[in-house]
Amino acid sequence: MLRLALASLAGTAIEFYDFFVYGTAAALVLGPLFFPHFSALAGTLAAFATFGVGFVARPLGSAVFGHVGDRYGRRPVLLASLLLTGLATVAVGFLPTYATLGVTAPLLLVLLRFLQGLGLGGEWGGAVLLTAEHAPEGRRGLWASFPQAGPAVGFLLANGMMLGLSATLSEDRFAAWGWRVPFWAAGVLALAGLWLRRSVEETPQFRELAEEGRRAEAPLAEVVRGHWRLLLLTGGCLAVGYALFYAVTTWSLAYATERLKVDRTVALACIMVAVAIKGAATPVVAVLGDRYGRRPLCLAGCAASALWMFPMVALLRTAEPLLMTVGFVGALLAMVTMFAVVGAYLPELYAPRIRCTGAAVGYNLGGVLGGALTPIAATALAEGSGPPWGVAAYLSGIALLSLACFALLPETNPRSVRAEAGAAEAAAPA
């Protein structure tokens, strides 16, 4: 299990590295380089719009790779998705800017971002099912949390490289070529990930489905036709996690550096501390999910998110590094209270024959609702000289929406389900 979990964690970290390095570049340099005739605000909005394209592509990628995972196995998904995302990321690093290609440059940027999202949309389902379907029942949440820690590791890799380059290069050199280096490094990381995953075994549950001839012929159609309500609910549930993460890591970075004039290196360091704490907390929260249930933690995380948004914005507005970090840590701990357990929760909601498609599409629908729009909406709502309370209200509203969706889902942790069944039986009249 440890070898499988580490292979899953490594691949997920590499793919999210590819995805996050684009988000950081969008917040720092892509606007002036690819949209030079826009105002500073419009250029940032345009860069965030290309950032959002990746989220739009993710449900499509989860449908395509989910079909592969449910028909041909979880293992092929792990290899193909990593290769696609890695190639697209490296290509961004070699892409000429508007000054060289004109309008073709931003169009190619959008295309490559779309391919990144397509690959990442397939990664999550394959990586989570690799661990969840191998794991023993009582530790499924713990082992399925390894891929959930991958985004934190990927973010730290991406931004650690950006931070180092930003601190050592002049503004001109960073804009000329420094921002490209993390994209080029994605090629080396992708090769390392493929090497780690080369000997991964197929999951026992898929092998059983294949041997018994019970694989779904058209998994997406089966999910949409028979489980559309569950699909929409899971997308709504996860919207707040995406919204919080990208509000902290993408919008806050742009707002702090452009509006509050916080040094770019300082702002990145504050965010990285918060993400590191989030990553360290992930397995701890997952163990609690195995013990006390998935759904109670998800409800608690949504409630905490709704309550923390106004304090987070107030702390960000101070432009004091320590206070900004406290605000970011609070938001990401609320987020991880949900996301640490969804690696086990979502697959448990779907039958094995459609699990790769259903869980992945639901997960990535949440990305469209919460991740694609948040940097754009928050940037627009923060326009003006006053505190961006509109951003706090927007994020609190998404948290309440997710809370309502989680309230409509059942508990899936086998231990909690058996305990509830036993309590109901004991309470029933003789």
PLY file of the C-alpha trace (Angstrom):
ply
format ascii 1.0
element vertex 430
property float x
property float y
property float z
element edge 429
property int vertex1
property int vertex2
end_header
0.00 0.00 0.00
2.80 2.42 0.80
4.45 1.88 -2.59
1.13 2.34 -4.39
0.26 5.42 -2.34
3.64 7.05 -2.98
3.37 6.38 -6.73
-0.08 7.94 -6.70
1.10 10.91 -4.63
4.12 11.52 -6.86
2.12 11.51 -10.09
-0.62 13.73 -8.69
1.97 16.16 -7.33
3.65 16.37 -10.73
0.40 16.96 -12.60
-0.75 19.60 -10.14
2.70 21.19 -10.37
2.00 21.62 -14.08
-1.42 23.10 -13.37
-0.32 25.44 -10.57
2.77 26.82 -12.25
0.43 28.25 -14.86
-1.76 29.87 -12.18
1.21 31.58 -10.56
2.49 32.79 -13.92
-1.00 34.11 -14.74
-0.99 36.13 -11.52
2.52 37.52 -12.07
3.52 37.88 -15.74
1.20 36.40 -18.37
-1.07 39.44 -18.62
1.57 41.92 -19.89
3.30 39.29 -22.07
0.26 37.88 -23.86
-2.28 40.71 -23.53
-0.06 43.83 -23.74
-2.69 46.21 -25.15
-5.04 45.70 -22.20
-5.01 47.81 -19.05
-3.34 46.27 -16.00
-6.71 45.10 -14.62
-7.98 43.84 -17.98
-4.69 42.03 -18.64
-4.92 40.24 -15.30
-8.55 39.32 -15.99
-7.59 37.98 -19.44
-4.75 35.91 -17.96
-7.14 34.51 -15.35
-9.63 33.73 -18.13
-7.03 31.50 -19.82
-6.41 30.03 -16.35
-10.13 29.19 -16.14
-10.07 27.36 -19.49
-8.15 24.56 -17.78
-11.04 24.05 -15.37
-13.57 23.95 -18.19
-11.50 21.20 -19.83
-11.24 19.11 -16.66
-14.77 17.59 -16.72
-14.24 16.69 -20.38
-10.92 15.06 -19.47
-12.56 13.18 -16.61
-15.26 11.90 -18.99
-12.70 10.76 -21.59
-10.24 9.21 -19.15
-13.07 7.98 -16.93
-14.34 5.94 -19.87
-10.85 4.47 -20.25
-10.65 3.76 -16.51
-14.05 2.04 -16.34
-13.61 0.09 -19.58
-9.89 -0.72 -19.74
-8.52 -0.19 -16.24
-7.31 2.47 -13.84
-3.63 1.98 -14.71
-3.72 3.28 -18.35
-5.33 6.49 -17.08
-2.39 7.18 -14.77
0.13 7.01 -17.61
-1.80 8.79 -20.38
-3.00 11.72 -18.26
0.49 12.40 -16.89
2.02 12.36 -20.37
-0.58 14.75 -21.83
-0.33 17.29 -19.01
3.47 17.22 -19.04
3.76 17.81 -22.78
1.28 20.71 -22.71
3.11 22.37 -19.82
6.52 22.14 -21.48
5.02 23.63 -24.65
3.84 26.70 -22.69
7.46 27.27 -21.67
8.50 27.47 -25.33
5.53 29.55 -26.51
6.49 32.94 -28.07
4.69 35.95 -26.61
2.39 38.51 -28.25
5.39 40.59 -29.30
6.50 37.74 -31.60
3.31 35.99 -32.75
0.67 38.65 -32.25
-2.85 37.39 -31.56
-1.77 33.80 -32.30
0.19 33.72 -29.04
-2.78 34.04 -26.65
-4.80 31.63 -28.81
-2.08 28.99 -28.50
-1.85 29.74 -24.79
-5.56 28.97 -24.42
-5.17 25.72 -26.40
-2.27 24.50 -24.25
-4.11 25.41 -21.07
-7.09 23.40 -22.35
-4.83 20.36 -22.91
-3.42 20.78 -19.39
-6.93 20.68 -17.97
-7.85 17.70 -20.12
-4.96 15.66 -18.70
-5.53 16.76 -15.11
-9.22 15.88 -15.41
-8.22 12.26 -15.90
-5.47 12.19 -13.27
-7.55 12.52 -10.13
-9.90 9.61 -10.78
-7.11 7.19 -11.69
-4.85 8.20 -8.80
-7.54 8.09 -6.12
-8.98 4.77 -7.29
-5.51 3.24 -7.38
-5.24 3.72 -3.61
-8.91 3.52 -2.58
-9.56 0.22 -4.37
-6.39 -1.40 -2.98
-6.88 -0.10 0.58
-8.35 -2.11 3.47
-11.81 -0.94 4.50
-10.88 0.66 7.82
-7.98 2.66 6.34
-9.45 3.67 2.99
-9.64 7.34 3.93
-5.99 7.44 5.01
-4.58 5.78 1.89
-6.88 7.73 -0.46
-5.61 10.96 1.13
-2.16 10.48 -0.40
-3.31 11.74 -3.83
-5.17 14.52 -2.00
-1.84 15.70 -0.58
-0.45 15.82 -4.12
-1.84 19.30 -4.91
-0.01 20.78 -1.90
3.27 19.14 -2.93
2.79 20.27 -6.54
2.02 23.82 -5.44
5.09 23.99 -3.24
7.29 22.69 -6.06
5.85 25.15 -8.57
5.94 28.17 -6.33
9.24 27.26 -4.72
10.79 27.42 -8.16
8.94 30.65 -8.97
10.01 32.12 -5.61
13.65 31.25 -6.19
13.66 32.74 -9.68
11.75 35.82 -8.54
14.22 36.42 -5.72
17.38 35.96 -7.82
16.44 37.53 -11.16
15.73 41.14 -12.03
12.20 42.09 -13.13
13.33 42.26 -16.76
15.05 38.88 -16.76
12.15 37.22 -14.97
9.72 38.60 -17.57
12.05 37.73 -20.46
12.81 34.10 -19.65
12.77 33.37 -15.90
9.06 32.52 -15.79
9.62 29.86 -18.48
12.04 27.73 -16.42
9.36 26.05 -14.23
7.45 25.07 -17.38
10.57 23.49 -18.88
11.19 21.60 -15.62
7.79 19.93 -16.05
9.30 17.69 -18.73
11.83 16.20 -16.31
9.17 15.74 -13.65
6.80 14.02 -16.10
9.51 11.50 -17.06
10.15 10.82 -13.37
6.43 10.28 -12.78
6.12 7.86 -15.70
9.07 5.88 -14.34
7.45 5.67 -10.88
4.15 4.49 -12.31
5.49 1.98 -14.83
5.05 -1.04 -12.54
1.77 -0.07 -10.85
-0.67 -3.00 -10.67
-4.31 -2.85 -11.70
-6.79 -2.59 -8.81
-8.49 -5.75 -7.47
-11.99 -4.35 -8.00
-11.42 -3.62 -11.67
-9.85 -7.04 -12.23
-12.95 -8.61 -10.67
-15.25 -6.54 -12.92
-13.27 -7.55 -16.01
-13.20 -11.24 -15.11
-16.96 -11.32 -14.48
-17.82 -9.28 -17.59
-19.52 -6.52 -15.59
-17.70 -3.49 -17.02
-19.90 -0.58 -18.12
-20.26 -0.25 -21.89
-20.92 3.50 -21.79
-20.03 4.71 -18.27
-20.70 8.41 -18.85
-24.16 7.72 -20.27
-24.90 5.44 -17.35
-23.77 8.06 -14.84
-25.75 10.88 -16.47
-28.87 8.78 -16.98
-28.99 7.07 -13.61
-27.01 9.30 -11.25
-27.39 12.87 -12.54
-28.60 14.17 -9.18
-25.60 12.68 -7.37
-23.30 14.14 -10.05
-24.67 17.66 -9.56
-24.58 17.37 -5.78
-20.94 16.25 -5.73
-19.99 19.12 -8.05
-21.77 21.59 -5.77
-20.18 20.06 -2.68
-16.63 20.53 -3.91
-17.06 24.03 -5.34
-16.09 25.69 -2.05
-12.81 23.80 -1.77
-11.70 24.94 -5.20
-12.91 28.49 -4.56
-10.95 28.77 -1.32
-7.77 27.27 -2.70
-7.62 29.50 -5.77
-8.76 32.57 -3.88
-5.74 32.10 -1.62
-3.15 30.90 -4.12
-4.06 32.88 -7.25
-6.33 35.86 -6.59
-4.67 36.82 -3.29
-1.25 36.71 -4.92
-2.35 39.09 -7.66
-4.23 41.36 -5.21
-1.36 41.54 -2.73
1.31 42.31 -5.33
-0.69 44.67 -7.59
-3.03 46.48 -5.19
-1.33 46.28 -1.81
2.21 46.53 -3.24
3.44 43.58 -1.20
6.75 42.27 -2.50
6.18 39.30 -4.83
8.61 37.10 -2.89
6.94 37.89 0.44
3.44 37.20 -0.91
4.50 33.86 -2.39
6.22 32.87 0.86
3.06 33.59 2.91
0.96 31.43 0.60
3.50 28.62 0.55
3.55 28.40 4.36
-0.24 28.03 4.37
-0.17 25.36 1.65
2.54 23.42 3.48
0.41 23.35 6.65
-2.57 22.21 4.55
-0.54 19.36 3.07
0.69 18.22 6.49
-2.86 18.26 7.89
-4.31 16.13 5.07
-3.52 12.62 6.40
-4.45 13.65 9.95
-7.92 14.75 8.85
-8.26 11.62 6.69
-7.68 9.40 9.75
-10.46 11.30 11.53
-12.67 10.59 8.54
-11.98 6.86 8.88
-12.89 7.04 12.55
-15.84 9.46 12.67
-17.21 9.50 9.11
-16.69 11.53 5.93
-19.86 13.62 5.93
-19.52 15.27 9.39
-16.06 16.58 8.50
-17.30 17.92 5.17
-20.17 19.77 6.87
-17.80 21.21 9.48
-15.37 22.36 6.78
-18.10 24.17 4.86
-19.37 25.92 7.99
-15.84 26.99 8.96
-15.26 28.30 5.45
-18.38 30.46 5.52
-17.38 31.96 8.87
-13.71 32.61 8.02
-13.99 34.52 4.74
-14.48 38.01 6.17
-11.63 37.61 8.70
-9.40 36.28 5.91
-10.04 39.31 3.71
-9.49 41.66 6.66
-6.16 39.98 7.44
-5.10 40.11 3.78
-5.94 43.81 3.65
-3.39 44.59 6.40
-0.54 43.65 4.00
1.35 42.38 7.06
3.03 39.04 6.19
2.26 37.31 9.50
-1.40 38.35 9.49
-1.81 37.46 5.82
-0.38 34.00 6.56
-2.82 33.49 9.45
-5.71 34.34 7.13
-4.49 31.92 4.47
-3.86 29.11 6.97
-7.39 29.40 8.38
-8.94 29.23 4.92
-6.90 26.22 3.78
-7.47 24.29 7.01
-11.20 24.75 6.51
-10.78 23.53 2.95
-8.70 20.47 3.85
-11.30 19.40 6.41
-13.41 18.55 3.36
-10.85 17.63 0.73
-8.81 15.25 2.87
-11.74 12.81 2.97
-13.25 13.17 -0.52
-10.64 10.81 -2.00
-12.50 8.03 -0.16
-15.93 9.68 -0.06
-16.59 10.22 -3.77
-15.58 6.72 -4.95
-17.74 5.21 -2.19
-20.77 7.07 -3.56
-20.54 5.33 -6.97
-20.71 1.66 -7.95
-17.35 0.16 -9.07
-18.45 -0.24 -12.72
-18.93 3.55 -13.15
-16.74 4.78 -10.31
-13.85 6.22 -12.35
-16.21 8.30 -14.48
-18.72 9.33 -11.80
-16.23 10.32 -9.10
-13.89 12.14 -11.50
-16.61 14.08 -13.36
-18.24 15.12 -10.08
-14.89 16.20 -8.65
-14.01 18.28 -11.70
-17.47 19.84 -11.99
-16.66 21.38 -8.63
-13.54 22.81 -10.25
-15.60 24.59 -12.90
-18.01 26.02 -10.32
-15.42 27.04 -7.76
-12.00 27.22 -9.42
-12.56 28.59 -12.92
-14.62 31.61 -11.93
-13.15 32.57 -8.56
-9.99 34.47 -9.68
-12.01 36.33 -12.33
-14.96 37.12 -10.06
-12.74 38.07 -7.12
-10.59 40.38 -9.27
-13.70 42.14 -10.56
-15.29 42.38 -7.08
-12.07 43.78 -5.57
-11.99 46.72 -8.00
-11.97 49.97 -6.03
-9.96 51.42 -3.19
-11.87 49.91 -0.26
-11.57 46.49 1.35
-12.75 43.69 -0.97
-15.73 42.63 1.16
-17.53 41.54 -2.01
-14.93 38.79 -2.38
-15.60 37.59 1.17
-19.36 37.56 0.53
-18.87 35.66 -2.73
-16.73 32.98 -1.05
-19.10 32.67 1.93
-22.00 32.19 -0.49
-20.19 29.33 -2.25
-19.46 27.75 1.16
-23.15 27.81 2.06
-24.05 26.27 -1.31
-21.59 23.44 -0.71
-22.90 22.98 2.83
-26.42 22.48 1.47
-25.17 19.93 -1.09
-23.22 17.92 1.50
-26.31 17.89 3.73
-28.17 16.02 0.97
-25.53 13.29 0.59
-25.41 10.09 2.67
-22.57 8.87 4.88
-20.42 6.20 3.20
-17.76 5.27 5.78
-18.53 1.56 6.42
-17.83 1.90 10.15
-20.22 4.85 10.51
-22.89 3.21 8.34
-22.79 0.03 10.45
-22.95 2.08 13.66
-26.00 3.99 12.40
-27.67 0.75 11.34
-26.99 -0.80 14.74
-28.38 2.23 16.56
-31.52 2.19 14.42
-32.03 -1.52 15.06
-31.59 -1.06 18.81
-34.10 1.81 18.84
-36.72 -0.13 16.87
-39.63 -1.58 18.90
-39.39 -5.32 19.65
0 1
1 2
2 3
3 4
4 5
5 6
6 7
7 8
8 9
9 10
10 11
11 12
12 13
13 14
14 15
15 16
16 17
17 18
18 19
19 20
20 21
21 22
22 23
23 24
24 25
25 26
26 27
27 28
28 29
29 30
30 31
31 32
32 33
33 34
34 35
35 36
36 37
37 38
38 39
39 40
40 41
41 42
42 43
43 44
44 45
45 46
46 47
47 48
48 49
49 50
50 51
51 52
52 53
53 54
54 55
55 56
56 57
57 58
58 59
59 60
60 61
61 62
62 63
63 64
64 65
65 66
66 67
67 68
68 69
69 70
70 71
71 72
72 73
73 74
74 75
75 76
76 77
77 78
78 79
79 80
80 81
81 82
82 83
83 84
84 85
85 86
86 87
87 88
88 89
89 90
90 91
91 92
92 93
93 94
94 95
95 96
96 97
97 98
98 99
99 100
100 101
101 102
102 103
103 104
104 105
105 106
106 107
107 108
108 109
109 110
110 111
111 112
112 113
113 114
114 115
115 116
116 117
117 118
118 119
119 120
120 121
121 122
122 123
123 124
124 125
125 126
126 127
127 128
128 129
129 130
130 131
131 132
132 133
133 134
134 135
135 136
136 137
137 138
138 139
139 140
140 141
141 142
142 143
143 144
144 145
145 146
146 147
147 148
148 149
149 150
150 151
151 152
152 153
153 154
154 155
155 156
156 157
157 158
158 159
159 160
160 161
161 162
162 163
163 164
164 165
165 166
166 167
167 168
168 169
169 170
170 171
171 172
172 173
173 174
174 175
175 176
176 177
177 178
178 179
179 180
180 181
181 182
182 183
183 184
184 185
185 186
186 187
187 188
188 189
189 190
190 191
191 192
192 193
193 194
194 195
195 196
196 197
197 198
198 199
199 200
200 201
201 202
202 203
203 204
204 205
205 206
206 207
207 208
208 209
209 210
210 211
211 212
212 213
213 214
214 215
215 216
216 217
217 218
218 219
219 220
220 221
221 222
222 223
223 224
224 225
225 226
226 227
227 228
228 229
229 230
230 231
231 232
232 233
233 234
234 235
235 236
236 237
237 238
238 239
239 240
240 241
241 242
242 243
243 244
244 245
245 246
246 247
247 248
248 249
249 250
250 251
251 252
252 253
253 254
254 255
255 256
256 257
257 258
258 259
259 260
260 261
261 262
262 263
263 264
264 265
265 266
266 267
267 268
268 269
269 270
270 271
271 272
272 273
273 274
274 275
275 276
276 277
277 278
278 279
279 280
280 281
281 282
282 283
283 284
284 285
285 286
286 287
287 288
288 289
289 290
290 291
291 292
292 293
293 294
294 295
295 296
296 297
297 298
298 299
299 300
300 301
301 302
302 303
303 304
304 305
305 306
306 307
307 308
308 309
309 310
310 311
311 312
312 313
313 314
314 315
315 316
316 317
317 318
318 319
319 320
320 321
321 322
322 323
323 324
324 325
325 326
326 327
327 328
328 329
329 330
330 331
331 332
332 333
333 334
334 335
335 336
336 337
337 338
338 339
339 340
340 341
341 342
342 343
343 344
344 345
345 346
346 347
347 348
348 349
349 350
350 351
351 352
352 353
353 354
354 355
355 356
356 357
357 358
358 359
359 360
360 361
361 362
362 363
363 364
364 365
365 366
366 367
367 368
368 369
369 370
370 371
371 372
372 373
373 374
374 375
375 376
376 377
377 378
378 379
379 380
380 381
381 382
382 383
383 384
384 385
385 386
386 387
387 388
388 389
389 390
390 391
391 392
392 393
393 394
394 395
395 396
396 397
397 398
398 399
399 400
400 401
401 402
402 403
403 404
404 405
405 406
406 407
407 408
408 409
409 410
410 411
411 412
412 413
413 414
414 415
415 416
416 417
417 418
418 419
419 420
420 421
421 422
422 423
423 424
424 425
425 426
426 427
427 428
428 429
